[in-house]
Amino acid sequence: MPGGVDMEHLTSGLKVDFLGVIPSLPEILSSEGIIAFSALLTFKGRTIKKLYQETLEKEQNPREKIRKILSKSSLRGHASIATTPTVALSFSGSKFPDSLLTGIIFSSGLMASGRRTKTEVSDIVFPDAIYKSPSLRGLYADQAKANIDFLNLMLETGIPQDEASKIMPYGILGTGIMVLPVESLVGLRREYEEENDWMPNEAKIIISEFEKKLPEFGLENLYYMRLVAPRDVYPYPNIFKNPKKENLARFYSQELKINQHSAIVDFRGKVPQDLAKRLKKLKDEAEKLYQSKRKIKGEWPEILKFRRQICRDYNLSIEVLLASRPSWRVWGEKKRHRTVPQIVDSIYYAVGEASDIFEKNLAKIKDEKLGDELLLKIDRHFSIPPTIRSKPEVLGKYLKIAASSFLTYQKLVKNGAKPCEAISIIPRGVRISVLQSYNLYNLISGYFPLRLCTTAEEQLRGMTEKEAVLLKKFLVSQKLKTLADQIIPKCHLVGFCPEEKFCGKIKAAVPFYEEAFHEEMKEELERRFLKIKDQI
């Protein structure tokens, strides 16, 4: 086998297992039957079972009635009909379903993490068309092996996995579990119809496997009616799209010359007097909380509740648009925050830009003539993590492997591979333009507190820390210091660290925080869990 790969995995080997569909009344009504009768109950005021029983008593054909109801609802594009039934599935065989699915707004998923799992050469996944060509297969296998071997070499020499994994290609084994409403699967199908030349074959497999199951799930009429209905679905951020099409993320990235640092694109904010008072009270109450272990232990739920009420009542008072250029790996984290609307550029445009930079500077990279100016140019298109940059003996090899990966991508495409196949060889360090919108919740309770935590991926945490500084400075200039003060790590929200191990960030708020109290708070959380469970 070229490249020394002992075991071959193909894209077509993606295994999709369906774990169930809801709502369900086995042996009584199909899922779409439940949805159809639910549509009736909205104006007849009787239970589904009662409406079904009445249908039988009137000697009406349930299937015909269900189809008729759906024709008057799903076929006309009533979204609630398709957002209610939900499908759970698991997959194994490729990491691409993660990039394909977890950005879908109404989905939810858990994926095997490249930050934690080990990767071997035997984990390489070959796109089928590349595998069928001996020359392309050898080219692809040799490059993928080189990337993975260097990844593991970096790990052995002490490079943190978050940083080392930027060299890893996406064409490797992956597993995960997803939950999606039918409405979102309709959206995936429509997106695939529009961008099928650019979406990896895993999208086609997932759609095909789902559609084969429609009769068994009892969703056949509902799904296809919604698919052809004269109403669009809510768009989701898809990186696998035609690079020739412009988008707002690319526009701002180019206009503002976004490099490694994010930029505020737009700000809309109004802090009414009551909100200002509540934010001041929130800060005052937090400072009181931080004064003693007893207060933290007993009163943290109240201050968390108060913060939640502020977000509930004033969430739309603030909107900040931020433009950034994270790596593909970090975008994989960003897209999981589905309460943060975003627009993302095409991964193929990003690959094209990075390829140009590496090609123009290939001789310097090979000779390891890596001045600061060149590193800055490269880092705009391909992430150079800090530890790797600080070690010249690692940096040179890192950039050679990266450059070779993009060169291999170009060779694969030039010799007949489709871009959506060759994309599997691209390392996850390639940067892509993203535009995100943050409301009050994501500034003070959701996104920022979570991603300021030291458990966040290294580049994402670093970006978020710089964005927090940028935002705070801007908000202070807008005379909104009370709001700026609330962009804090999640441990500061409650006065203790909820993670297994704590870091120094909690001590900035609670100087007396130490290991014994950390363990005490773990026990306190367990006690609260058992107490509320027993009450139920």
Buried (B, 14 or more C-beta within 10 A) or exposed (E): EBBEBEEBBBBBBBEBEBEEBEBBBEEEBBBBBBBBBBBBEEEEEEEBEEBBEBBEEEEEEBEEBBBEBBEEBBBBBBBEBBBBBBBBBBBBBBBBBBBBBBBBBBBBBEBBBBBEBEBBBEBBBBBEBBBEBEEBBBBBBBBBBBBBBBBBEBBEEEBBBBBBBBBBBBBBBBBBBBBBBBBBBBBBBBBBEEBEEBBBBBBBBBBEBBBEBBEEBBBBBBBBBBBEBEEEBEEBBBBBBEBEEEBBBBBBBEEEEBBBEBBBBEBEBEBEEEBBEBBEEBBEBBEEBBEBBEBBBEBBEEBBEBBEEBBEBBBEBBBBBBBBBBBBBBBBBBBBBBEBBBBBBBBBBBBBBBBEBBEEBBEBBEEEEBEEEBBEBBBBBBBBBEBBBEBEEBBBBBBBBBBBBBBBBBBBBEEEBBBBBBBBBBBBBBBBBBBBBBBBBBBBBBBBBBBBBBBBBBBBBBBBBBBBEBBBEBBEEEEBBBBBBBBBBBBBBBBBBBBEEBEEBBBEBBEEBBEEBBEBBBEBEEEEEEEEEEEE
